[in-house]
Amino acid sequence: MRITDEEIRDRIEQDKARKAEERAAFIARLNDGDLLKKGSPATMSSGSDRYPQEVIGAVYFQSGKKKGMPKFVFLRQMDYRCISGNMYEGAKYECTPNPNGPLTTAKAFYNKDGELLSIGRHRDFGSVMFGGAEYYCDPHF
C-alpha cells in the first residue's frame, strides 16, 4: 500500500502538534517550579551513560520573549550505589544527595523563535532530563 503525499503531510502535522503539546506541558512544569526547584532530581546523559544530579538553582531570563524561562541550571552530582544485580545484568542503583558532589552548569538552548530546545552542557549532547535521578554506565565501552 502506497502512502499519498496528503497522508505524509497529515502525519507531519500530527507529529508537529504532538511535539508542541509535549513542549507546552514541559514548559508549564518549568514555570510551576516543580522541575527546577532546589533539591529536585535530574539525570545528565553522556552518550548512553546517565548520571544522577540534584538541582541546586537556576537563573531565568528577566525580559524579552523568553522572560521567566531558564537561562542556566546549576546541578550537583549525587552519590549512587548498586543495591541489586550487577553492571551487566539488571543493576538497580540508589541515588542520594551529596553536598560535596561536583557542580555542573547546564545551559538552556532555544531556537530562533524562542522555543526551548534542550537543557544541557552542549546543544547536541550532554542533555539533562528533569523529574528523576538515575545512574547507568554502559559496560560495553
C-alpha positions as a Markdown table, in Angstrom:
| # | Residue | x | y | z |
|---|---|---|---|---|
| 1 | Met | 0.0 | 0.0 | 0.0 |
| 2 | Arg | 1.4 | 3.3 | -1.0 |
| 3 | Ile | 1.2 | 6.4 | 1.2 |
| 4 | Thr | -0.1 | 9.5 | -0.6 |
| 5 | Asp | 1.5 | 13.0 | -0.3 |
| 6 | Glu | -1.5 | 14.2 | 1.6 |
| 7 | Glu | -1.2 | 11.4 | 4.2 |
| 8 | Ile | 2.5 | 12.3 | 4.6 |
| 9 | Arg | 1.6 | 15.9 | 5.2 |
| 10 | Asp | -1.0 | 14.9 | 7.7 |
| 11 | Arg | 1.4 | 12.7 | 9.6 |
| 12 | Ile | 4.0 | 15.6 | 9.7 |
| 13 | Glu | 1.4 | 18.0 | 11.0 |
| 14 | Gln | 0.2 | 15.5 | 13.7 |
| 15 | Asp | 3.8 | 15.0 | 14.8 |
| 16 | Lys | 4.4 | 18.8 | 15.0 |
| 17 | Ala | 1.2 | 19.1 | 17.1 |
| 18 | Arg | 2.3 | 16.3 | 19.4 |
| 19 | Lys | 5.7 | 17.8 | 19.9 |
| 20 | Ala | 4.2 | 21.3 | 20.5 |
| 21 | Glu | 1.9 | 19.8 | 23.2 |
| 22 | Glu | 4.8 | 18.0 | 24.9 |
| 23 | Arg | 6.9 | 21.2 | 24.8 |
| 24 | Ala | 4.0 | 23.2 | 26.3 |
| 25 | Ala | 3.5 | 20.6 | 29.1 |
| 26 | Phe | 7.2 | 20.7 | 29.9 |
| 27 | Ile | 7.3 | 24.5 | 29.9 |
| 28 | Ala | 4.3 | 24.6 | 32.2 |
| 29 | Arg | 6.1 | 22.3 | 34.7 |
| 30 | Leu | 9.2 | 24.5 | 34.4 |
| 31 | Asn | 7.1 | 27.6 | 35.1 |
| 32 | Asp | 5.3 | 26.0 | 38.0 |
| 33 | Gly | 8.7 | 25.5 | 39.6 |
| 34 | Asp | 8.2 | 21.8 | 40.2 |
| 35 | Leu | 11.1 | 20.6 | 37.9 |
| 36 | Leu | 13.7 | 23.3 | 38.7 |
| 37 | Lys | 13.1 | 23.6 | 42.4 |
| 38 | Lys | 16.2 | 23.3 | 44.6 |
| 39 | Gly | 16.7 | 19.6 | 45.5 |
| 40 | Ser | 14.7 | 18.3 | 42.6 |
| 41 | Pro | 16.2 | 15.2 | 40.9 |
| 42 | Ala | 17.7 | 15.3 | 37.4 |
| 43 | Thr | 19.7 | 13.0 | 35.2 |
| 44 | Met | 22.6 | 14.1 | 32.9 |
| 45 | Ser | 23.3 | 12.0 | 29.9 |
| 46 | Ser | 26.6 | 11.5 | 28.1 |
| 47 | Gly | 26.1 | 9.1 | 25.2 |
| 48 | Ser | 24.2 | 6.1 | 26.7 |
| 49 | Asp | 25.5 | 6.8 | 30.2 |
| 50 | Arg | 23.4 | 8.6 | 32.8 |
| 51 | Tyr | 24.5 | 10.3 | 35.9 |
| 52 | Pro | 22.2 | 11.4 | 38.8 |
| 53 | Gln | 22.1 | 15.1 | 39.6 |
| 54 | Glu | 20.3 | 17.4 | 42.0 |
| 55 | Val | 19.1 | 20.8 | 41.0 |
| 56 | Ile | 20.7 | 23.4 | 43.2 |
| 57 | Gly | 19.5 | 26.6 | 41.4 |
| 58 | Ala | 18.6 | 28.3 | 38.2 |
| 59 | Val | 18.9 | 31.6 | 36.5 |
| 60 | Tyr | 15.9 | 32.9 | 34.5 |
| 61 | Phe | 15.6 | 35.4 | 31.7 |
| 62 | Gln | 14.3 | 38.7 | 33.2 |
| 63 | Ser | 12.9 | 40.3 | 30.0 |
| 64 | Gly | 12.0 | 39.6 | 26.3 |
| 65 | Lys | 10.1 | 36.8 | 24.8 |
| 66 | Lys | 12.0 | 34.3 | 27.0 |
| 67 | Lys | 11.1 | 36.1 | 30.2 |
| 68 | Gly | 10.6 | 33.6 | 33.0 |
| 69 | Met | 12.3 | 30.8 | 31.1 |
| 70 | Pro | 15.5 | 29.2 | 32.4 |
| 71 | Lys | 18.9 | 30.5 | 31.1 |
| 72 | Phe | 21.2 | 28.3 | 33.2 |
| 73 | Val | 20.5 | 25.4 | 35.6 |
| 74 | Phe | 23.0 | 24.5 | 38.3 |
| 75 | Leu | 23.4 | 20.9 | 39.2 |
| 76 | Arg | 25.3 | 18.8 | 41.8 |
| 77 | Gln | 26.2 | 15.2 | 41.1 |
| 78 | Met | 24.5 | 12.8 | 43.5 |
| 79 | Asp | 26.1 | 9.7 | 45.1 |
| 80 | Tyr | 24.9 | 6.3 | 43.8 |
| 81 | Arg | 25.4 | 2.7 | 44.9 |
| 82 | Cys | 24.3 | -0.6 | 43.5 |
| 83 | Ile | 21.6 | -2.2 | 45.6 |
| 84 | Ser | 20.9 | -5.3 | 43.4 |
| 85 | Gly | 22.2 | -7.0 | 40.3 |
| 86 | Asn | 25.5 | -6.0 | 38.7 |
| 87 | Met | 26.5 | -3.7 | 35.8 |
| 88 | Tyr | 26.0 | -6.5 | 33.3 |
| 89 | Glu | 22.6 | -7.7 | 34.4 |
| 90 | Gly | 19.7 | -5.5 | 35.7 |
| 91 | Ala | 21.6 | -3.4 | 38.2 |
| 92 | Lys | 19.4 | -1.2 | 40.4 |
| 93 | Tyr | 21.0 | 1.9 | 41.9 |
| 94 | Glu | 20.1 | 4.0 | 44.9 |
| 95 | Cys | 20.9 | 7.7 | 44.4 |
| 96 | Thr | 21.4 | 10.0 | 47.4 |
| 97 | Pro | 22.3 | 13.7 | 47.6 |
| 98 | Asn | 26.0 | 14.6 | 48.1 |
| 99 | Pro | 26.6 | 18.1 | 49.5 |
| 100 | Asn | 30.2 | 17.8 | 48.3 |
| 101 | Gly | 29.5 | 16.4 | 44.8 |
| 102 | Pro | 30.9 | 18.1 | 41.7 |
| 103 | Leu | 29.0 | 21.0 | 40.3 |
| 104 | Thr | 27.8 | 21.4 | 36.7 |
| 105 | Thr | 26.2 | 24.3 | 34.9 |
| 106 | Ala | 23.7 | 23.4 | 32.2 |
| 107 | Lys | 22.6 | 25.9 | 29.6 |
| 108 | Ala | 19.1 | 26.2 | 28.1 |
| 109 | Phe | 19.1 | 26.2 | 24.3 |
| 110 | Tyr | 16.4 | 27.9 | 22.3 |
| 111 | Asn | 15.5 | 28.1 | 18.6 |
| 112 | Lys | 15.3 | 31.4 | 16.7 |
| 113 | Asp | 11.6 | 31.7 | 17.7 |
| 114 | Gly | 12.4 | 31.5 | 21.4 |
| 115 | Glu | 11.2 | 27.9 | 21.8 |
| 116 | Leu | 13.1 | 25.8 | 24.3 |
| 117 | Leu | 15.0 | 23.0 | 22.5 |
| 118 | Ser | 17.0 | 21.4 | 25.3 |
| 119 | Ile | 18.9 | 22.0 | 28.5 |
| 120 | Gly | 22.4 | 20.5 | 28.8 |
| 121 | Arg | 26.1 | 21.0 | 28.6 |
| 122 | His | 26.1 | 21.4 | 24.8 |
| 123 | Arg | 23.4 | 21.9 | 22.3 |
| 124 | Asp | 23.7 | 18.4 | 20.8 |
| 125 | Phe | 24.8 | 16.2 | 23.6 |
| 126 | Gly | 25.1 | 16.1 | 27.4 |
| 127 | Ser | 21.4 | 16.8 | 27.8 |
| 128 | Val | 19.7 | 17.0 | 31.2 |
| 129 | Met | 16.4 | 15.2 | 32.0 |
| 130 | Phe | 14.3 | 16.5 | 34.9 |
| 131 | Gly | 12.0 | 14.7 | 37.2 |
| 132 | Gly | 14.1 | 11.7 | 38.3 |
| 133 | Ala | 17.7 | 10.8 | 39.0 |
| 134 | Glu | 19.3 | 7.6 | 37.7 |
| 135 | Tyr | 22.7 | 6.1 | 37.1 |
| 136 | Tyr | 23.7 | 3.8 | 34.2 |
| 137 | Cys | 27.1 | 3.2 | 32.8 |
| 138 | Asp | 27.2 | 1.2 | 29.6 |
| 139 | Pro | 29.5 | -1.8 | 30.3 |
| 140 | His | 30.4 | -2.2 | 26.6 |
| 141 | Phe | 32.7 | 0.8 | 26.4 |
